[in-house]
Amino acid sequence: MALLQRTLLLETIRHHLYEWLSGISAEDLKCACRSLHFDAAEEDLLLVLYPTAKQLTKEQFDLLFLEKTGSTPAEFDFFGWHQSETEQQNAAGNLSRLLDGARIALVGPSVTVLGSAQRQYLESFDFIARINFQWPVPHRLVPDIGSRMDILYHCCNGDRPITAMLIPDFNQTRFVCYQENIESIPLRKYCLRHAIPHLDISSTYQQLSASAKTSVNTGFVAIEHLCQFAIKELYVTGITFFKTPYYEGYPGHGNNRKYWKNSLTPDKIGPHSFEPQLEQFARRLSSDERVRTDRWLAGIVEKYRPARSGMRCPIVAEPASPTPFTL
């Protein structure tokens, strides 16, 4: 409920600033600024505008707003938290050039990476992409999943404050792709401050969700988004479409064993349905020679391959000494 309230609050501020300021208390305004990670300058501006919204008509408020910010409330985006269409086009072009002919390893948080001893193999790729809250990489996992994060795909859903990831080593990230969501404000601000190229791919989430008729997972989004570019190879490991839990220590419900109970299929993780995503990925794997998987995902997807497709499910990197995991 808290996440839903924050999402609705963000949309209300963005589209109905005057109405929001007119009906909120000063204390609730300060709480909202803290909740949404507004910085001191943004909070100060809202506190200046706050009493006028209760005294002026909307037309008068709009004129005052224009005087103080140089824009109308409809255009106001809190100093750039919202990426414009032009910015998105430029960022997408930069990402396209970066990935042209590249070999990419996409690493997910599944428990199946434990004991895989893939560090040397993964770090032979041009780029290592990670998902959501996989940074910084826990020291104990480096032998299995490497230490780099060249590309980040993040849904910014608030399972954990994004600021926990923004340590100095984050600045080495070559590109960030994110969904406009609860935590996208501080992530975009950080990227702007440290000149980290970034792209709002909310439209990709929306398109894939419409196609799969479910809220899609970030791992699936990353696969499909990367395949839009002229890459040479995409190796996928640590993604099982929730046929296995996350490794211990990864935040979010996917790490909670109670969801698995007596099977390897979770009862319910968020608003996601996994079968449609698996079916779409199976079609991708059957038709796109650039995509490779680890043995775990290969075995899972084998059950979903289209009839008479001749789909290959290659095993690219076998775990050297797999560590058994129990549910």
N, C-alpha and C positions, 0 to 999 in steps of 0.2 A: 504494500500500500504506500509506503514511504517513497519508493521509486516512482510509482504512478503519480503521486502528488507533485514530486519534483519535476517530472516531465510536463505535466499540465501547467505547472507554475512557469516553467521556461517558455512554453508556447504562449501563455497569457501575456507575459512580459513583452515578448517579441511582437505580438500582434495587437495588444490592447493596453499599452502602457498607461494611458490617461485613466482608463477605467480601473486598472489595477491600483494605481497610486491613490485614486480617489477613495477607494474602499478599504485600504489596508491601514493597520496601526503602525506607528513608528517602530515599535518593538518587533512586530512581524516583518517589517521591511528589513531591519538589520539582520534578523534570523534568515530571511530569504537570501540576502546578499552573501552571508556566510555559507549557506547551504549550496549555493550555485557558484561558489568560488570567485565572486566578483572581487576585484582588487580595491585598494583604498580609494583610488581616483574615481572608479565607477560608483562605489558606494557613496562617496561624497556628492557626486552629481545627482544621484537619485534622492539623496537627503535634501538637496537644495530644491529639487523639483517637487518633492513630496508635498510641502504645505501649499504650493501654488495650485496643485491639482485639485485641492479641496476648496480653493477660493475662486478659481477662474473657470470660465466656460472652456469647452474643448477647443474652440477656435482661438481663444486667448492663450491657452496652454500651448497649442501648436506653434504660435508665433514666438512665445518665450523659448520654447524648445529649439526652434530654428536659430534664434539669437545665440543660445548658449552652445549649441553643438554643430551648427552648420548643416543640419539635416532635419527632416521631419520625423515624427515618431515612427511612421511606417517604414522609413529607411534606416532607422537607428538599429545598430547591431552590437551595442556594447563594445565599441572600439575594435570591432573586427572579429568577434567570436564566430560569426557566420561567414563561411567561405562563399564568395560571389561566384556567379556562373563563369565570368572571365577568369577568375583565379583557378577555378576547377579545370577549365580548358587548358590553361597554361601548365598547371601541375600534371594533368594527364599526359600532355605532350612531353614533359620532362621525364616522367616515369616510362613512357614508351621508348624514349631514346636510351634511358638507363638499362632497360631490360632487353633491348634488341640483341638477339643471338645469345642470351645469357642462360647459364645452367643454374637452376634455383632448387634449393632444398626447403620444403615447407615442413616445419616441425610442430606437432601438436602436443597437448599435455596428457595423452593417454598413458596409463600405467604400463602399457606394452613396451615403452622405450626403456624400462628398467633392465639393465644387464645387456643392452644391445651393443654396447661398445662401438658406437658409430662416429665418435668425434672426428677421427681422421678422415673418414669418408665424407661426412657432412661439410667439413671445412675445406674440402677440395672443390666445392661448388663456388660459383661466382658470388652468390648471395644466399644467405640463410634467412628465411622468413619465419617469424614466430607469431603466435596468436594470443591476443588479449593479455592476460596477466602472467606471461611467461618470462618476465624480466624483473629483476636480474636473475640469471640462471643460478639455482642453488649449486654450491660447490660440489655436492655429492653427485649431481647429475651431469657435470661437465664431461666425464668420460663417455657418457651415453649420448648426449645431445649437443655437445660442443659448447662454446662460450660466446660466440658472436651473435649479434642480432642486427642484420643489415636492413631488414624490412620488417615493419610491425603492422599487423592487421588487428584493429581493436574496435569492439562494439560500444565501448564507453558506457556500459550498462549500470555501473555503480556497485557491482558486487564487492568492489574494493576501491578505495580512493585512488585515482590515477596518480596522485602526487607520490604515492609509495614507489612508483616506477621511475620517477624523474630524478634519478641520481646522476652524478656527472658522466658516467659511462654511457648514459642514454644518448648523449650528444654525438656519439659515433654512429648512430642510426642513419642509414642513407636515405630512407624514405618511410613515411608513416601514412597508412590508409586507415580511415576511421569512419564510423557511423555517427552522425550528429545525434547526440544523446545526452544523458545526465552528466557525464564526465568529459564531454568533448570540449567544453570551454577551457578548462585549465590545460588540456592537451594541446589544443591549437595555440593558445597563448605561449606555451613553452616552446613549441616549434617555431613560432614567429620570433621569439626572443633569441633563440639560438640558431636561427637560419637553417632549420631542418625541413627539407621539402616534405609537403604533406598534401593529402587529397581527401576530400569528403566524398565517400563512396556510398552515401545513403541511398542513392538511386539504384545502385547494384543490389543492395539488400532488398529494396522494395520490388525490383523486377524479379529477383530469384524467389522471393516469398510469394509473389503472385503466381509464378510458374509452378512452384511446388505446393501451393495452397497451404503453406504453413510458415511460421516464423523460422527463417533459416539460421543455421549456426555459422559462426564466423569462419570456421575452418572450411566449410563448403563454399562460402563467399570468397575466401582467399583463393581457393583452387580455380573457381570459375573466373574470377577477376584476372588472375595471372595468365590464364589461358587466352585472354583477349589480346595479349601482346605477342610479338614475334619472338618468343623465347625459344631456346633450343631444347631445353629439357626441364621437367618439373618432377622432382622426387618427393613423395608424400610419406611421412612417417609420423607415428604418434597420434594418428587420427583414426578412430574406429566407428564414428557416427554413434557414439554412446553404447557400443556393444561391450565396452569395458569402462571402468571408472577412470578418473584422473589420477595422476600420481600423487602421493601423500604430500601435503603442503600447498598444493595448488588451491587458490581460493575459489569458492563457488560451490553450488550444490552437487556438481559432478564428482566431487571428492567424497561425498557422503555415502558410505556403503549401504545405508538403510534403503536407498532407492533401488538397490539391486536385489536384495533379499534372496530369493531362491533361483535366480536366473541371471544371465548376462545381459538382460535387457532392462533398463530402468523403468520403474513404474511411471514416473513423470519428472522431467527436468524442464522447468519453465514452460513456455508456450510452444515448444518445439515438437514436431512429429518427424521421426528420423527416416521412416521407410521411403517417403517420396524423395528425400535428398539422396539416399543410397541408390535408388533407382536411376536418378539423373546422373549421379557420379558413375554408375555402371555403364551408362550410355556414353559418357565422356571417355571412360577408359577403353571402351570398345572401338572408338572412332578416332582417338587422338594419340598418335604414336609418340608424342612428346612426354606423356604422363607415365610415370612409374610409381610403384608403391613398395612399402615394406611387406614382409610375408604375412603379417597380421591382417592388414587391410586387404591384401590380395585374396586371402582365404575368405574374408567376409563378403567381399564384392562378388566373388565367384558365384554365390547363390542368387545374385540379382542380375546376372548378365542376360541380355536379350536373347531369346531363342534364335538359334542358327546364326548368331552374330560372329562366331569364331573369335570372340574376344580373348585377348591375351591378358593374363594377370601376372606379369613378371615379378619374380623375387629379386630385388636389387641388392639388398644388404641384409644378410642373415644375422640375427643376434649371435655374438660370439659365445656367450654363456648366459642364456636367458635366466632371469630370476623369476621363480614361480611367484604368483601373487594369489591371495585368497580373498574371497568376498565374505 
